Amino acid sequence: MQGKSIQYQKLLGKWSKKHRDLQRNIFEKHKEAFDWLENNSKQLAVGSIAGLFMLTNPIVPQIPASFSANLAKEEPFDKRVFLVFDLKNVLPSDVRPLTLDEEAKVTEVLSRTFGIHT
């Protein structure tokens, strides 16, 4: 058991040294490439993202026409629902005259909903 451990330690040391030497040689031979990569990492990321967009682009024409026709047939939503919700948040819960601030908020909601500019 002890002999295998010594052999393992020798191989580990030998392979670790070989790995460090190879790594150092690669860094020395290709220093310019690593420097470029360090200085232009943003360009590399943007190029990769642009490539992904170009790869996914041909999928768009293959979407079935029936799917896009169904999207066009959807009925528009009722804007009154939003008006009621907005007014509910602005108006007081009890019946009383509005304050100037409340009146301004109601005016803003109505102007935004109906496109009336005062």
Backbone torsions as a table, in degrees:
resi	resn	phi	psi	omega
1	MET	NA	-42.1	-178.8
2	GLN	-64.8	-35.8	-178.7
3	GLY	-65.9	-38.9	179.6
4	LYS	-67.0	-36.5	-179.2
5	SER	-66.4	-39.7	178.7
6	ILE	-67.0	-42.8	178.6
7	GLN	-62.9	-41.5	178.8
8	TYR	-61.4	-43.2	-180.0
9	GLN	-64.3	-38.9	178.5
10	LYS	-64.9	-45.9	179.2
11	LEU	-64.1	-40.6	178.8
12	LEU	-60.5	-45.6	178.5
13	GLY	-63.8	-43.0	-178.9
14	LYS	-64.4	-46.3	-178.2
15	TRP	-70.2	-35.1	177.3
16	SER	-64.9	-42.1	177.8
17	LYS	-64.0	-42.9	179.5
18	LYS	-63.0	-40.8	178.5
19	HIS	-62.8	-44.7	178.6
20	ARG	-63.0	-41.4	179.5
21	ASP	-63.9	-44.5	178.9
22	LEU	-63.5	-41.3	179.4
23	GLN	-63.0	-43.8	179.3
24	ARG	-63.8	-42.1	179.3
25	ASN	-62.8	-41.8	179.5
26	ILE	-64.6	-43.8	179.4
27	PHE	-64.5	-35.4	178.7
28	GLU	-71.9	-43.6	-177.6
29	LYS	-68.3	-37.6	-172.7
30	HIS	-114.1	35.8	-178.1
31	LYS	-59.4	-41.2	-178.9
32	GLU	-62.4	-40.2	-179.6
33	ALA	-65.8	-42.3	178.9
34	PHE	-67.8	-36.2	176.2
35	ASP	-64.9	-42.9	178.3
36	TRP	-61.3	-43.9	-179.9
37	LEU	-61.6	-39.7	179.3
38	GLU	-67.3	-40.4	-176.4
39	ASN	-81.2	-22.6	-174.2
40	ASN	-120.1	34.8	-177.6
41	SER	-66.1	-33.3	179.0
42	LYS	-66.6	-42.1	179.0
43	GLN	-63.4	-38.1	178.8
44	LEU	-64.6	-42.6	179.5
45	ALA	-65.7	-44.0	179.6
46	VAL	-64.4	-40.3	177.4
47	GLY	-63.2	-39.0	178.4
48	SER	-65.7	-43.4	179.4
49	ILE	-65.5	-40.7	178.2
50	ALA	-62.8	-39.3	176.5
51	GLY	-62.2	-40.5	177.7
52	LEU	-63.6	-40.8	178.1
53	PHE	-63.6	-39.9	179.9
54	MET	-68.6	-32.8	178.4
55	LEU	-69.5	-34.6	-177.9
56	THR	-86.5	-10.4	-177.0
57	ASN	-61.7	-42.5	-177.8
58	PRO	-64.2	-13.3	-178.9
59	ILE	-71.5	-31.7	-174.8
60	VAL	-58.3	-46.9	180.0
61	PRO	-66.3	-17.2	-177.4
62	GLN	-85.8	-1.4	177.7
63	ILE	-67.6	129.4	-177.0
64	PRO	-58.7	143.6	-179.5
65	ALA	-65.4	-30.4	-179.4
66	SER	-65.6	-33.6	179.0
67	PHE	-65.6	-46.6	-179.9
68	SER	-70.3	-28.6	176.9
69	ALA	-68.6	-36.4	177.9
70	ASN	-65.7	-35.4	178.0
71	LEU	-65.2	-37.8	-178.8
72	ALA	-71.2	-24.8	-177.4
73	LYS	-82.3	-8.9	-178.8
74	GLU	-60.6	137.2	-178.5
75	GLU	-77.9	144.2	178.8
76	PRO	-68.1	149.0	-179.7
77	PHE	-79.7	158.4	-177.7
78	ASP	-83.8	118.0	-178.0
79	LYS	-71.0	-16.1	179.8
80	ARG	-65.1	-28.6	178.6
81	VAL	-61.7	-43.5	178.7
82	PHE	-67.0	-38.5	178.8
83	LEU	-61.4	-46.6	-179.9
84	VAL	-62.5	-43.4	-179.3
85	PHE	-63.4	-45.2	-179.9
86	ASP	-63.9	-42.4	179.8
87	LEU	-67.8	-35.0	178.1
88	LYS	-61.3	-36.9	179.4
89	ASN	-74.5	-23.7	-175.6
90	VAL	-94.6	-41.1	-174.7
91	LEU	-75.5	148.4	178.1
92	PRO	-72.6	158.0	-178.4
93	SER	-77.0	-25.2	179.1
94	ASP	-103.6	155.7	-178.6
95	VAL	-81.7	119.5	179.9
96	ARG	-166.0	166.0	175.8
97	PRO	-64.5	144.7	-179.6
98	LEU	-76.4	146.6	172.3
99	THR	-78.0	169.1	179.9
100	LEU	-62.7	-38.1	179.3
101	ASP	-65.7	-45.4	178.8
102	GLU	-63.7	-40.1	179.3
103	GLU	-64.2	-39.2	178.3
104	ALA	-65.3	-39.5	179.2
105	LYS	-67.1	-40.8	177.5
106	VAL	-63.6	-42.8	178.1
107	THR	-60.0	-41.7	179.5
108	GLU	-63.7	-44.2	179.8
109	VAL	-63.0	-46.8	-179.2
110	LEU	-66.2	-39.5	178.4
111	SER	-63.9	-42.9	-179.4
112	ARG	-66.7	-40.5	-176.2
113	THR	-72.0	-45.4	-174.1
114	PHE	-100.0	-1.4	178.0
115	GLY	71.0	27.5	179.2
116	ILE	-95.9	121.6	-179.9
117	HIS	-106.8	123.9	-177.6
118	THR	-98.8	NA	NA
